[in-house]
Amino acid sequence: MFYFQDKPEKLPLKAALYLDDKERNYDISVLLGSKFMIGEALELAATESLGKVFPTISLFNEKGKVTPDIERIIAIKFGPETSASISLAPGLLKHEVKREAKTELFCEVYDKEWNLLWKETVIGNATLEYQKSAWGGDGWSYGGICRRTPK
Amino acid sequence: MGGAMGGYAAGLQNEREMRDVATKSLVSALEQLNDKILTSGKDAILKGK
């Protein structure tokens, strides 16, 4: 489902990804009443991506349920910069459509006693731009800003 | 009827495009995180190992 680059090395540690329910239920609202459950995507994608830098990665969502064999805990949360938007610039023959999404992640790495070892913030950006006919019958005629909705 | 179908199709397209662009931004963030774990984070994460 997701593709992540292989890395030349892995850190020799048994790691576990910690996501609480608040992050797992995070969604991005979309115009026309639909939404994207980006928290569920994070759970799947982070399990896969961290498997490129740790030999084993497990998942848990309750702080007291770390198994004794786990050596490092990776906790990930969405940051407030996480957002998505759509804009439409009307033209006589063509409309210019631009979608943008930004994902901000706060990451903290702990030992198995929950002592903080390292933390980092990353931001991923993506853009989709295209033209659509001003005369097509596809029903598109909207613009605006989508918003994130943390629970 | 055509208008309703057009609106439904537009809704599906809207949802698909939003999912695709949001997923790309998520993957980009996680790729960056992997790079940082192996560079700036490596010594601190391995500490005590």
N, CA and C atoms of all chains as a GROMACS GRO file, in nm:
protein
  600
    1MET      N    1   0.082  -0.121   0.000
    1MET     CA    2   0.000   0.000   0.000
    1MET      C    3   0.085   0.126   0.000
    2PHE      N    4   0.190   0.128   0.082
    2PHE     CA    5   0.282   0.241   0.086
    2PHE      C    6   0.419   0.194   0.039
    3TYR      N    7   0.495   0.286  -0.019
    3TYR     CA    8   0.631   0.251  -0.059
    3TYR      C    9   0.729   0.342   0.014
    4PHE      N   10   0.825   0.282   0.083
    4PHE     CA   11   0.931   0.357   0.150
    4PHE      C   12   1.066   0.304   0.104
    5GLN      N   13   1.163   0.396   0.098
    5GLN     CA   14   1.295   0.360   0.051
    5GLN      C   15   1.365   0.265   0.149
    6ASP      N   16   1.433   0.165   0.092
    6ASP     CA   17   1.518   0.080   0.175
    6ASP      C   18   1.636   0.162   0.223
    7LYS      N   19   1.686   0.130   0.341
    7LYS     CA   20   1.800   0.201   0.398
    7LYS      C   21   1.921   0.108   0.406
    8PRO      N   22   2.042   0.166   0.402
    8PRO     CA   23   2.163   0.082   0.404
    8PRO      C   24   2.186   0.013   0.537
    9GLU      N   25   2.124   0.064   0.642
    9GLU     CA   26   2.143   0.001   0.774
    9GLU      C   27   2.013   0.010   0.854
   10LYS      N   28   2.006  -0.073   0.956
   10LYS     CA   29   1.896  -0.065   1.053
   10LYS      C   30   1.957  -0.057   1.192
   11LEU      N   31   1.893   0.016   1.280
   11LEU     CA   32   1.940   0.022   1.419
   11LEU      C   33   1.903  -0.109   1.488
   12PRO      N   34   1.998  -0.176   1.552
   12PRO     CA   35   1.975  -0.311   1.607
   12PRO      C   36   1.893  -0.308   1.737
   13LEU      N   37   1.770  -0.266   1.727
   13LEU     CA   38   1.684  -0.253   1.844
   13LEU      C   39   1.545  -0.305   1.812
   14LYS      N   40   1.482  -0.366   1.911
   14LYS     CA   41   1.342  -0.405   1.896
   14LYS      C   42   1.256  -0.285   1.933
   15ALA      N   43   1.183  -0.234   1.836
   15ALA     CA   44   1.110  -0.109   1.856
   15ALA      C   45   0.960  -0.133   1.847
   16ALA      N   46   0.887  -0.040   1.911
   16ALA     CA   47   0.741  -0.045   1.904
   16ALA      C   48   0.689   0.095   1.876
   17LEU      N   49   0.589   0.103   1.793
   17LEU     CA   50   0.524   0.230   1.761
   17LEU      C   51   0.409   0.252   1.859
   18TYR      N   52   0.409   0.370   1.922
   18TYR     CA   53   0.300   0.404   2.014
   18TYR      C   54   0.213   0.512   1.951
   19LEU      N   55   0.087   0.481   1.928
   19LEU     CA   56  -0.010   0.579   1.879
   19LEU      C   57  -0.130   0.572   1.971
   20ASP      N   58  -0.167   0.684   2.033
   20ASP     CA   59  -0.287   0.676   2.115
   20ASP      C   60  -0.411   0.695   2.027
   21ASP      N   61  -0.527   0.674   2.086
   21ASP     CA   62  -0.650   0.676   2.006
   21ASP      C   63  -0.678   0.812   1.944
   22LYS      N   64  -0.632   0.918   2.011
   22LYS     CA   65  -0.652   1.052   1.957
   22LYS      C   66  -0.584   1.067   1.821
   23GLU      N   67  -0.464   1.015   1.810
   23GLU     CA   68  -0.393   1.024   1.682
   23GLU      C   69  -0.454   0.929   1.579
   24ARG      N   70  -0.492   0.811   1.624
   24ARG     CA   71  -0.548   0.713   1.531
   24ARG      C   72  -0.681   0.762   1.470
   25ASN      N   73  -0.754   0.844   1.546
   25ASN     CA   74  -0.883   0.895   1.498
   25ASN      C   75  -0.875   1.029   1.428
   26TYR      N   76  -0.755   1.076   1.405
   26TYR     CA   77  -0.736   1.207   1.341
   26TYR      C   78  -0.786   1.201   1.197
   27ASP      N   79  -0.862   1.299   1.156
   27ASP     CA   80  -0.908   1.301   1.016
   27ASP      C   81  -0.893   1.438   0.956
   28ILE      N   82  -0.897   1.442   0.824
   28ILE     CA   83  -0.898   1.568   0.751
   28ILE      C   84  -1.033   1.578   0.683
   29SER      N   85  -1.106   1.685   0.713
   29SER     CA   86  -1.235   1.705   0.649
   29SER      C   87  -1.216   1.750   0.505
   30VAL      N   88  -1.307   1.707   0.421
   30VAL     CA   89  -1.300   1.737   0.279
   30VAL      C   90  -1.433   1.800   0.239
   31LEU      N   91  -1.426   1.889   0.143
   31LEU     CA   92  -1.549   1.948   0.093
   31LEU      C   93  -1.644   1.840   0.041
   32LEU      N   94  -1.769   1.869   0.032
   32LEU     CA   95  -1.874   1.778  -0.013
   32LEU      C   96  -1.901   1.669   0.088
   33GLY      N   97  -1.864   1.693   0.214
   33GLY     CA   98  -1.907   1.604   0.321
   33GLY      C   99  -1.825   1.480   0.343
   34SER      N  100  -1.716   1.461   0.272
   34SER     CA  101  -1.635   1.341   0.293
   34SER      C  102  -1.513   1.378   0.377
   35LYS      N  103  -1.443   1.277   0.425
   35LYS     CA  104  -1.324   1.302   0.504
   35LYS      C  105  -1.225   1.188   0.486
   36PHE      N  106  -1.099   1.217   0.519
   36PHE     CA  107  -0.993   1.118   0.505
   36PHE      C  108  -0.937   1.089   0.644
   37MET      N  109  -0.939   0.962   0.682
   37MET     CA  110  -0.891   0.923   0.814
   37MET      C  111  -0.738   0.910   0.810
   38ILE      N  112  -0.671   1.023   0.822
   38ILE     CA  113  -0.525   1.022   0.809
   38ILE      C  114  -0.459   0.953   0.928
   39GLY      N  115  -0.529   0.946   1.041
   39GLY     CA  116  -0.474   0.875   1.157
   39GLY      C  117  -0.462   0.725   1.132
   40GLU      N  118  -0.561   0.668   1.065
   40GLU     CA  119  -0.553   0.526   1.031
   40GLU      C  120  -0.441   0.503   0.930
   41ALA      N  121  -0.426   0.598   0.836
   41ALA     CA  122  -0.318   0.586   0.738
   41ALA      C  123  -0.182   0.597   0.807
   42LEU      N  124  -0.172   0.683   0.908
   42LEU     CA  125  -0.046   0.696   0.983
   42LEU      C  126  -0.008   0.564   1.048
   43GLU      N  127  -0.104   0.496   1.107
   43GLU     CA  128  -0.077   0.369   1.175
   43GLU      C  129  -0.016   0.268   1.077
   44LEU      N  130  -0.078   0.255   0.962
   44LEU     CA  131  -0.028   0.160   0.862
   44LEU      C  132   0.106   0.204   0.804
   45ALA      N  133   0.113   0.332   0.767
   45ALA     CA  134   0.232   0.382   0.698
   45ALA      C  135   0.353   0.386   0.792
   46ALA      N  136   0.333   0.429   0.916
   46ALA     CA  137   0.447   0.438   1.008
   46ALA      C  138   0.499   0.300   1.045
   47THR      N  139   0.410   0.203   1.059
   47THR     CA  140   0.454   0.066   1.086
   47THR      C  141   0.544   0.017   0.972
   48GLU      N  142   0.504   0.051   0.850
   48GLU     CA  143   0.582   0.009   0.734
   48GLU      C  144   0.713   0.087   0.724
   49SER      N  145   0.707   0.219   0.743
   49SER     CA  146   0.828   0.302   0.726
   49SER      C  147   0.932   0.270   0.834
   50LEU      N  148   0.888   0.255   0.958
   50LEU     CA  149   0.984   0.227   1.066
   50LEU      C  150   1.046   0.089   1.051
   51GLY      N  151   0.979   0.001   0.979
   51GLY     CA  152   1.036  -0.129   0.948
   51GLY      C  153   1.159  -0.120   0.858
   52LYS      N  154   1.183  -0.003   0.800
   52LYS     CA  155   1.302   0.018   0.718
   52LYS      C  156   1.423   0.058   0.802
   53VAL      N  157   1.400   0.103   0.926
   53VAL     CA  158   1.513   0.147   1.009
   53VAL      C  159   1.527   0.066   1.138
   54PHE      N  160   1.430  -0.019   1.168
   54PHE     CA  161   1.441  -0.112   1.281
   54PHE      C  162   1.409  -0.253   1.230
   55PRO      N  163   1.479  -0.353   1.283
   55PRO     CA  164   1.456  -0.489   1.232
   55PRO      C  165   1.316  -0.542   1.263
   56THR      N  166   1.261  -0.502   1.377
   56THR     CA  167   1.124  -0.542   1.408
   56THR      C  168   1.051  -0.421   1.462
   57ILE      N  169   0.924  -0.411   1.428
   57ILE     CA  170   0.843  -0.300   1.477
   57ILE      C  171   0.704  -0.356   1.512
   58SER      N  172   0.662  -0.331   1.634
   58SER     CA  173   0.529  -0.372   1.675
   58SER      C  174   0.447  -0.247   1.706
   59LEU      N  175   0.323  -0.265   1.742
   59LEU     CA  176   0.232  -0.151   1.759
   59LEU      C  177   0.153  -0.168   1.888
   60PHE      N  178   0.140  -0.060   1.964
   60PHE     CA  179   0.053  -0.065   2.080
   60PHE      C  180  -0.007   0.073   2.104
   61ASN      N  181  -0.118   0.079   2.179
   61ASN     CA  182  -0.185   0.207   2.199
   61ASN      C  183  -0.219   0.235   2.346
   62GLU      N  184  -0.164   0.153   2.436
   62GLU     CA  185  -0.181   0.180   2.578
   62GLU      C  186  -0.044   0.177   2.644
   63LYS      N  187  -0.012   0.284   2.718
   63LYS     CA  188   0.124   0.300   2.769
   63LYS      C  189   0.169   0.183   2.856
   64GLY      N  190   0.076   0.121   2.927
   64GLY     CA  191   0.114   0.013   3.017
   64GLY      C  192   0.132  -0.122   2.950
   65LYS      N  193   0.113  -0.126   2.819
   65LYS     CA  194   0.115  -0.256   2.751
   65LYS      C  195   0.240  -0.279   2.667
   66VAL      N  196   0.352  -0.220   2.710
   66VAL     CA  197   0.477  -0.246   2.640
   66VAL      C  198   0.529  -0.383   2.683
   67THR      N  199   0.558  -0.468   2.589
   67THR     CA  200   0.608  -0.601   2.624
   67THR      C  201   0.755  -0.592   2.666
   68PRO      N  202   0.801  -0.683   2.753
   68PRO     CA  203   0.936  -0.673   2.811
   68PRO      C  204   1.048  -0.675   2.707
   69ASP      N  205   1.024  -0.733   2.592
   69ASP     CA  206   1.131  -0.744   2.493
   69ASP      C  207   1.153  -0.614   2.415
   70ILE      N  208   1.064  -0.518   2.429
   70ILE     CA  209   1.076  -0.392   2.353
   70ILE      C  210   1.188  -0.306   2.411
   71GLU      N  211   1.278  -0.258   2.324
   71GLU     CA  212   1.391  -0.177   2.369
   71GLU      C  213   1.371  -0.028   2.345
   72ARG      N  214   1.295   0.009   2.245
   72ARG     CA  215   1.269   0.149   2.216
   72ARG      C  216   1.122   0.168   2.178
   73ILE      N  217   1.068   0.282   2.223
   73ILE     CA  218   0.929   0.317   2.193
   73ILE      C  219   0.930   0.442   2.107
   74ILE      N  220   0.863   0.437   1.995
   74ILE     CA  221   0.854   0.554   1.905
   74ILE      C  222   0.712   0.606   1.912
   75ALA      N  223   0.696   0.726   1.970
   75ALA     CA  224   0.563   0.788   1.983
   75ALA      C  225   0.550   0.897   1.876
   76ILE      N  226   0.442   0.892   1.800
   76ILE     CA  227   0.420   0.989   1.692
   76ILE      C  228   0.286   1.057   1.713
   77LYS      N  229   0.287   1.191   1.696
   77LYS     CA  230   0.164   1.270   1.704
   77LYS      C  231   0.158   1.365   1.585
   78PHE      N  232   0.035   1.401   1.547
   78PHE     CA  233   0.020   1.503   1.444
   78PHE      C  234   0.044   1.641   1.504
   79GLY      N  235   0.110   1.728   1.428
   79GLY     CA  236   0.130   1.866   1.469
   79GLY      C  237   0.022   1.957   1.414
   80PRO      N  238   0.014   2.079   1.467
   80PRO     CA  239  -0.093   2.172   1.427
   80PRO      C  240  -0.082   2.221   1.284
   81GLU      N  241   0.034   2.202   1.221
   81GLU     CA  242   0.049   2.244   1.081
   81GLU      C  243  -0.020   2.149   0.984
   82THR      N  244  -0.064   2.034   1.033
   82THR     CA  245  -0.129   1.937   0.945
   82THR      C  246  -0.257   1.997   0.887
   83SER      N  247  -0.265   1.998   0.754
   83SER     CA  248  -0.379   2.064   0.691
   83SER      C  249  -0.392   2.020   0.546
   84ALA      N  250  -0.503   2.055   0.486
   84ALA     CA  251  -0.523   2.029   0.344
   84ALA      C  252  -0.609   2.140   0.288
   85SER      N  253  -0.586   2.173   0.162
   85SER     CA  254  -0.665   2.281   0.103
   85SER      C  255  -0.688   2.254  -0.045
   86ILE      N  256  -0.788   2.319  -0.099
   86ILE     CA  257  -0.813   2.316  -0.242
   86ILE      C  258  -0.846   2.457  -0.285
   87SER      N  259  -0.792   2.495  -0.401
   87SER     CA  260  -0.828   2.626  -0.457
   87SER      C  261  -0.859   2.609  -0.604
   88LEU      N  262  -0.948   2.689  -0.653
   88LEU     CA  263  -0.987   2.681  -0.793
   88LEU      C  264  -0.987   2.823  -0.849
   89ALA      N  265  -0.902   2.844  -0.951
   89ALA     CA  266  -0.896   2.975  -1.017
   89ALA      C  267  -0.978   2.967  -1.145
   90PRO      N  268  -1.092   3.032  -1.151
   90PRO     CA  269  -1.178   3.021  -1.268
   90PRO      C  270  -1.117   3.088  -1.392
   91GLY      N  271  -1.136   3.027  -1.506
   91GLY     CA  272  -1.093   3.085  -1.633
   91GLY      C  273  -1.205   3.074  -1.735
   92LEU      N  274  -1.187   3.136  -1.848
   92LEU     CA  275  -1.292   3.137  -1.950
   92LEU      C  276  -1.314   2.996  -2.008
   93LEU      N  277  -1.202   2.929  -2.041
   93LEU     CA  278  -1.211   2.795  -2.100
   93LEU      C  279  -1.167   2.686  -2.002
   94LYS      N  280  -1.073   2.720  -1.916
   94LYS     CA  281  -1.018   2.622  -1.821
   94LYS      C  282  -1.019   2.678  -1.680
   95HIS      N  283  -1.039   2.591  -1.584
   95HIS     CA  284  -1.021   2.628  -1.444
   95HIS      C  285  -0.890   2.564  -1.396
   96GLU      N  286  -0.816   2.638  -1.316
   96GLU     CA  287  -0.693   2.585  -1.257
   96GLU      C  288  -0.725   2.532  -1.118
   97VAL      N  289  -0.701   2.403  -1.099
   97VAL     CA  290  -0.730   2.340  -0.970
   97VAL      C  291  -0.598   2.310  -0.899
   98LYS      N  292  -0.589   2.345  -0.773
   98LYS     CA  293  -0.467   2.317  -0.697
   98LYS      C  294  -0.505   2.260  -0.560
   99ARG      N  295  -0.453   2.143  -0.533
   99ARG     CA  296  -0.471   2.082  -0.402
   99ARG      C  297  -0.336   2.080  -0.331
  100GLU      N  298  -0.339   2.106  -0.203
  100GLU     CA  299  -0.216   2.101  -0.124
  100GLU      C  300  -0.245   2.030   0.009
  101ALA      N  301  -0.148   1.954   0.055
  101ALA     CA  302  -0.160   1.889   0.185
  101ALA      C  303  -0.028   1.900   0.258
  102LYS      N  304  -0.036   1.917   0.387
  102LYS     CA  305   0.083   1.926   0.472
  102LYS      C  306   0.060   1.834   0.592
  103THR      N  307   0.160   1.751   0.621
  103THR     CA  308   0.152   1.664   0.738
  103THR      C  309   0.269   1.695   0.830
  104GLU      N  310   0.239   1.741   0.949
  104GLU     CA  311   0.343   1.766   1.049
  104GLU      C  312   0.338   1.655   1.154
  105LEU      N  313   0.452   1.594   1.178
  105LEU     CA  314   0.460   1.485   1.275
  105LEU      C  315   0.560   1.518   1.385
  106PHE      N  316   0.518   1.503   1.510
  106PHE     CA  317   0.608   1.512   1.625
  106PHE      C  318   0.646   1.368   1.661
  107CYS      N  319   0.775   1.343   1.667
  107CYS     CA  320   0.822   1.208   1.700
  107CYS      C  321   0.909   1.214   1.824
  108GLU      N  322   0.885   1.124   1.917
  108GLU     CA  323   0.968   1.110   2.035
  108GLU      C  324   1.008   0.964   2.049
  109VAL      N  325   1.136   0.942   2.082
  109VAL     CA  326   1.185   0.806   2.102
  109VAL      C  327   1.221   0.788   2.250
  110TYR      N  328   1.168   0.683   2.310
  110TYR     CA  329   1.189   0.654   2.453
  110TYR      C  330   1.256   0.517   2.469
  111ASP      N  331   1.322   0.500   2.586
  111ASP     CA  332   1.362   0.364   2.619
  111ASP      C  333   1.241   0.295   2.683
  112LYS      N  334   1.258   0.170   2.726
  112LYS     CA  335   1.140   0.096   2.771
  112LYS      C  336   1.087   0.144   2.906
  113GLU      N  337   1.167   0.229   2.975
  113GLU     CA  338   1.118   0.291   3.100
  113GLU      C  339   1.056   0.428   3.074
  114TRP      N  340   1.034   0.460   2.949
  114TRP     CA  341   0.976   0.588   2.908
  114TRP      C  342   1.065   0.708   2.940
  115ASN      N  343   1.196   0.688   2.935
  115ASN     CA  344   1.289   0.801   2.942
  115ASN      C  345   1.311   0.853   2.800
  116LEU      N  346   1.294   0.984   2.783
  116LEU     CA  347   1.305   1.042   2.649
  116LEU      C  348   1.451   1.041   2.603
  117LEU      N  349   1.476   0.985   2.485
  117LEU     CA  350   1.611   0.978   2.429
  117LEU      C  351   1.632   1.079   2.317
  118TRP      N  352   1.526   1.105   2.241
  118TRP     CA  353   1.543   1.190   2.121
  118TRP      C  354   1.406   1.234   2.073
  119LYS      N  355   1.400   1.354   2.015
  119LYS     CA  356   1.273   1.398   1.956
  119LYS      C  357   1.300   1.480   1.831
  120GLU      N  358   1.205   1.482   1.742
  120GLU     CA  359   1.222   1.551   1.615
  120GLU      C  360   1.084   1.586   1.558
  121THR      N  361   1.080   1.692   1.478
  121THR     CA  362   0.958   1.730   1.407
  121THR      C  363   0.986   1.729   1.258
  122VAL      N  364   0.896   1.672   1.181
  122VAL     CA  365   0.912   1.671   1.035
  122VAL      C  366   0.782   1.718   0.971
  123ILE      N  367   0.796   1.776   0.852
  123ILE     CA  368   0.678   1.822   0.778
  123ILE      C  369   0.688   1.771   0.634
  124GLY      N  370   0.586   1.701   0.590
  124GLY     CA  371   0.579   1.655   0.452
  124GLY      C  372   0.478   1.738   0.375
  125ASN      N  373   0.513   1.775   0.253
  125ASN     CA  374   0.424   1.855   0.168
  125ASN      C  375   0.393   1.781   0.040
  126ALA      N  376   0.276   1.800  -0.013
  126ALA     CA  377   0.240   1.742  -0.143
  126ALA      C  378   0.143   1.837  -0.213
  127THR      N  379   0.154   1.842  -0.346
  127THR     CA  380   0.069   1.931  -0.426
  127THR      C  381   0.019   1.857  -0.548
  128LEU      N  382  -0.103   1.884  -0.585
  128LEU     CA  383  -0.162   1.829  -0.708
  128LEU      C  384  -0.224   1.946  -0.783
  129GLU      N  385  -0.178   1.969  -0.906
  129GLU     CA  386  -0.232   2.079  -0.986
  129GLU      C  387  -0.276   2.026  -1.121
  130TYR      N  388  -0.388   2.072  -1.169
  130TYR     CA  389  -0.433   2.035  -1.303
  130TYR      C  390  -0.539   2.134  -1.350
  131GLN      N  391  -0.574   2.120  -1.477
  131GLN     CA  392  -0.677   2.205  -1.535
  131GLN      C  393  -0.802   2.123  -1.560
  132LYS      N  394  -0.915   2.186  -1.547
  132LYS     CA  395  -1.039   2.121  -1.583
  132LYS      C  396  -1.117   2.214  -1.676
  133SER      N  397  -1.195   2.154  -1.762
  133SER     CA  398  -1.273   2.234  -1.855
  133SER      C  399  -1.376   2.318  -1.781
  134ALA      N  400  -1.388   2.443  -1.824
  134ALA     CA  401  -1.491   2.529  -1.764
  134ALA      C  402  -1.630   2.489  -1.812
  135TRP      N  403  -1.634   2.405  -1.916
  135TRP     CA  404  -1.763   2.370  -1.976
  135TRP      C  405  -1.800   2.224  -1.956
  136GLY      N  406  -1.715   2.151  -1.888
  136GLY     CA  407  -1.742   2.009  -1.869
  136GLY      C  408  -1.858   1.986  -1.774
  137GLY      N  409  -1.919   1.873  -1.784
  137GLY     CA  410  -2.034   1.844  -1.699
  137GLY      C  411  -2.000   1.761  -1.578
  138ASP      N  412  -1.881   1.783  -1.522
  138ASP     CA  413  -1.840   1.698  -1.410
  138ASP      C  414  -1.885   1.752  -1.275
  139GLY      N  415  -1.955   1.861  -1.275
  139GLY     CA  416  -2.012   1.911  -1.151
  139GLY      C  417  -1.917   1.990  -1.064
  140TRP      N  418  -1.796   2.014  -1.109
  140TRP     CA  419  -1.699   2.086  -1.027
  140TRP      C  420  -1.723   2.236  -1.039
  141SER      N  421  -1.738   2.302  -0.931
  141SER     CA  422  -1.749   2.448  -0.935
  141SER      C  423  -1.716   2.507  -0.798
  142TYR      N  424  -1.636   2.439  -0.721
  142TYR     CA  425  -1.612   2.487  -0.585
  142TYR      C  426  -1.465   2.517  -0.559
  143GLY      N  427  -1.443   2.594  -0.459
  143GLY     CA  428  -1.310   2.621  -0.409
  143GLY      C  429  -1.322   2.642  -0.260
  144GLY      N  430  -1.212   2.656  -0.193
  144GLY     CA  431  -1.220   2.680  -0.050
  144GLY      C  432  -1.110   2.609   0.024
  145ILE      N  433  -1.121   2.610   0.152
  145ILE     CA  434  -1.018   2.552   0.238
  145ILE      C  435  -1.077   2.434   0.315
  146CYS      N  436  -1.007   2.324   0.311
  146CYS     CA  437  -1.045   2.210   0.394
  146CYS      C  438  -0.976   2.226   0.528
  147ARG      N  439  -1.027   2.166   0.630
  147ARG     CA  440  -0.966   2.184   0.761
  147ARG      C  441  -0.942   2.050   0.827
  148ARG      N  442  -0.844   2.050   0.915
  148ARG     CA  443  -0.816   1.928   0.990
  148ARG      C  444  -0.908   1.926   1.112
  149THR      N  445  -0.941   1.810   1.158
  149THR     CA  446  -1.031   1.800   1.272
  149THR      C  447  -0.979   1.700   1.373
  150PRO      N  448  -0.886   1.743   1.458
  150PRO     CA  449  -0.842   1.652   1.564
  150PRO      C  450  -0.956   1.624   1.659
  151LYS      N  451  -0.964   1.503   1.709
  151LYS     CA  452  -1.073   1.465   1.801
  151LYS      C  453  -1.042   1.515   1.941
  152MET      N  454  -3.131   1.430  -1.285
  152MET     CA  455  -3.062   1.301  -1.275
  152MET      C  456  -2.914   1.316  -1.310
  153GLY      N  457  -2.889   1.383  -1.426
  153GLY     CA  458  -2.751   1.403  -1.466
  153GLY      C  459  -2.676   1.487  -1.366
  154GLY      N  460  -2.743   1.589  -1.312
  154GLY     CA  461  -2.680   1.674  -1.212
  154GLY      C  462  -2.645   1.598  -1.086
  155ALA      N  463  -2.736   1.511  -1.043
  155ALA     CA  464  -2.710   1.431  -0.923
  155ALA      C  465  -2.593   1.336  -0.945
  156MET      N  466  -2.591   1.272  -1.063
  156MET     CA  467  -2.481   1.181  -1.095
  156MET      C  468  -2.349   1.257  -1.103
  157GLY      N  469  -2.356   1.377  -1.165
  157GLY     CA  470  -2.235   1.459  -1.175
  157GLY      C  471  -2.184   1.499  -1.038
  158GLY      N  472  -2.275   1.534  -0.950
  158GLY     CA  473  -2.236   1.571  -0.814
  158GLY      C  474  -2.176   1.454  -0.739
  159TYR      N  475  -2.232   1.334  -0.758
  159TYR     CA  476  -2.180   1.214  -0.692
  159TYR      C  477  -2.039   1.183  -0.743
  160ALA      N  478  -2.023   1.192  -0.877
  160ALA     CA  479  -1.892   1.166  -0.936
  160ALA      C  480  -1.790   1.268  -0.886
  161ALA      N  481  -1.832   1.394  -0.878
  161ALA     CA  482  -1.742   1.498  -0.829
  161ALA      C  483  -1.702   1.472  -0.684
  162GLY      N  484  -1.798   1.424  -0.605
  162GLY     CA  485  -1.768   1.392  -0.465
  162GLY      C  486  -1.665   1.281  -0.454
  163LEU      N  487  -1.680   1.177  -0.536
  163LEU     CA  488  -1.583   1.066  -0.534
  163LEU      C  489  -1.446   1.114  -0.578
  164GLN      N  490  -1.445   1.199  -0.683
  164GLN     CA  491  -1.317   1.251  -0.732
  164GLN      C  492  -1.251   1.337  -0.624
  165ASN      N  493  -1.331   1.420  -0.559
  165ASN     CA  494  -1.281   1.506  -0.452
  165ASN      C  495  -1.217   1.423  -0.341
  166GLU      N  496  -1.286   1.318  -0.301
  166GLU     CA  497  -1.238   1.234  -0.192
  166GLU      C  498  -1.110   1.161  -0.232
  167ARG      N  499  -1.108   1.110  -0.354
  167ARG     CA  500  -0.990   1.036  -0.401
  167ARG      C  501  -0.868   1.127  -0.410
  168GLU      N  502  -0.887   1.245  -0.465
  168GLU     CA  503  -0.774   1.336  -0.480
  168GLU      C  504  -0.723   1.384  -0.344
  169MET      N  505  -0.814   1.411  -0.253
  169MET     CA  506  -0.772   1.454  -0.119
  169MET      C  507  -0.694   1.342  -0.050
  170ARG      N  508  -0.743   1.219  -0.063
  170ARG     CA  509  -0.673   1.105  -0.002
  170ARG      C  510  -0.534   1.089  -0.062
  171ASP      N  511  -0.525   1.103  -0.194
  171ASP     CA  512  -0.395   1.083  -0.260
  171ASP      C  513  -0.294   1.189  -0.218
  172VAL      N  514  -0.336   1.315  -0.217
  172VAL     CA  515  -0.240   1.421  -0.186
  172VAL      C  516  -0.204   1.420  -0.037
  173ALA      N  517  -0.300   1.388   0.050
  173ALA     CA  518  -0.270   1.380   0.193
  173ALA      C  519  -0.178   1.262   0.221
  174THR      N  520  -0.200   1.149   0.152
  174THR     CA  521  -0.113   1.032   0.170
  174THR      C  522   0.029   1.062   0.126
  175LYS      N  523   0.044   1.137   0.016
  175LYS     CA  524   0.179   1.173  -0.030
  175LYS      C  525   0.250   1.260   0.072
  176SER      N  526   0.179   1.352   0.133
  176SER     CA  527   0.243   1.437   0.234
  176SER      C  528   0.280   1.355   0.357
  177LEU      N  529   0.198   1.258   0.392
  177LEU     CA  530   0.228   1.170   0.506
  177LEU      C  531   0.353   1.085   0.478
  178VAL      N  532   0.359   1.027   0.360
  178VAL     CA  533   0.475   0.944   0.323
  178VAL      C  534   0.602   1.029   0.321
  179SER      N  535   0.592   1.152   0.269
  179SER     CA  536   0.707   1.242   0.267
  179SER      C  537   0.756   1.270   0.410
  180ALA      N  538   0.664   1.294   0.502
  180ALA     CA  539   0.703   1.320   0.641
  180ALA      C  540   0.771   1.198   0.702
  181LEU      N  541   0.719   1.080   0.676
  181LEU     CA  542   0.776   0.958   0.734
  181LEU      C  543   0.912   0.924   0.673
  182GLU      N  544   0.931   0.954   0.544
  182GLU     CA  545   1.064   0.934   0.483
  182GLU      C  546   1.166   1.026   0.550
  183GLN      N  547   1.127   1.150   0.574
  183GLN     CA  548   1.217   1.243   0.643
  183GLN      C  549   1.250   1.192   0.783
  184LEU      N  550   1.150   1.139   0.849
  184LEU     CA  551   1.172   1.089   0.985
  184LEU      C  552   1.272   0.973   0.985
  185ASN      N  553   1.259   0.882   0.890
  185ASN     CA  554   1.354   0.771   0.879
  185ASN      C  555   1.497   0.823   0.860
  186ASP      N  556   1.512   0.923   0.771
  186ASP     CA  557   1.645   0.980   0.747
  186ASP      C  558   1.702   1.041   0.875
  187LYS      N  559   1.619   1.110   0.951
  187LYS     CA  560   1.667   1.175   1.073
  187LYS      C  561   1.698   1.072   1.182
  188ILE      N  562   1.622   0.966   1.189
  188ILE     CA  563   1.650   0.860   1.287
  188ILE      C  564   1.789   0.803   1.264
  189LEU      N  565   1.826   0.787   1.136
  189LEU     CA  566   1.954   0.725   1.102
  189LEU      C  567   2.070   0.824   1.103
  190THR      N  568   2.042   0.953   1.113
  190THR     CA  569   2.151   1.052   1.113
  190THR      C  570   2.157   1.123   1.249
  191SER      N  571   2.078   1.228   1.264
  191SER     CA  572   2.085   1.307   1.388
  191SER      C  573   2.037   1.230   1.511
  192GLY      N  574   1.951   1.131   1.491
  192GLY     CA  575   1.898   1.058   1.606
  192GLY      C  576   1.973   0.933   1.645
  193LYS      N  577   2.059   0.888   1.557
  193LYS     CA  578   2.120   0.755   1.574
  193LYS      C  579   2.191   0.736   1.709
  194ASP      N  580   2.283   0.827   1.744
  194ASP     CA  581   2.360   0.810   1.867
  194ASP      C  582   2.271   0.812   1.990
  195ALA      N  583   2.174   0.907   1.993
  195ALA     CA  584   2.087   0.917   2.109
  195ALA      C  585   1.997   0.795   2.122
  196ILE      N  586   1.950   0.743   2.010
  196ILE     CA  587   1.860   0.628   2.014
  196ILE      C  588   1.935   0.500   2.054
  197LEU      N  589   2.060   0.491   2.012
  197LEU     CA  590   2.139   0.373   2.046
  197LEU      C  591   2.199   0.381   2.187
  198LYS      N  592   2.194   0.498   2.248
  198LYS     CA  593   2.256   0.520   2.379
  198LYS      C  594   2.203   0.417   2.481
  199GLY      N  595   2.297   0.357   2.553
  199GLY     CA  596   2.256   0.261   2.655
  199GLY      C  597   2.234   0.121   2.600
  200LYS      N  598   2.247   0.108   2.470
  200LYS     CA  599   2.227  -0.025   2.407
  200LYS      C  600   2.345  -0.114   2.439
   0.00000   0.00000   0.00000
